[in-house]
Amino acid sequence: MNELVESIRERYLQTLERIAIAARSVNRQPESIKLVVVTKSQSLEVTRAAVEAGAQFLGENYPEEGVTKLQSMGGVSAVEWHMIGHVQSRKAQLVAENFNFLHSLDSLKLARKLDRFCGEAGRSLPVLLEFNVGGEESKSGWKAWDEAMWNSLLDDLSAIIALPNLQVRGLMTMPPLGTSAEFSRPYFQKLKRLQEYLALKFPRVNFGELSMGTSSDFEVAVQEGATLVRVGTAIVGARQYKTEVK
């Protein structure tokens, strides 16, 4: 276990240093960026090792898997558990009752369910709104690749902002898979422009968080304004693929 912790710690610290270099290259403070270590499809042993190695924010894709880990680790009060994957409406209760942060709110229907379950649990859930800025039909999120569409988003977002038990904190995206980190840059730039557009439309809402960038392109994401980067493989290694419990 100690060897595993040390190997993850080394890669974790290397990733933090790369974030810092990218931030300073555009006159940003490295401390303004949070590193979410993605432990989806990783064993409980690897997840525990990531925490021992210093991870403060853990990202999970599947509600059942995340909750199983969270409960097995006694909640680990020093760690924030982030749901970063698509959430089916029927799994909204698991997310509302157990996670500290949701990156992937992608519909008004889901928002209303989360709000109801949060209310019943006496909790308030910080959320990011997920937008599809790449035009891929397979990706979740509100359609936002054409800036002419942005005005049509406002009714849904206004209704979500009014929900009492959700705290809208910003935006999230997953760009199309490219052959280089630079491929992602225009998509990150578009999400940043959307953030600025929504801040003008809803001046009382703080859209300050931008969740974008993964192992392959997080440095470019930082240069374009990311405040949360989601890095898994580069820190904890290749995923141990499994079929999600349905």
Secondary structure, DSSP 4 states (H G I P E B T S, - for coil): -HHHHHHHHHHHHHHHHHHHHHHHHTT--GGG-EEEEE-TT--HHHHHHHHHTT--EEEES-HHHHHHHHHHTTT-TTSEEEE-S---GGGHHHHHHH-SEEEEE--HHHHHHHHHHHHHHT--EEEEEEEE-S--TTS-SEE-SSGGGGGGGHHHHHHHHT-TTEEEEEEE--PPP-SSGGGGHHHHHHHHHHHHHHHHH-TTS---EEE---TTTHHHHHHTT-SEEEE-HHHH-S----PPP-
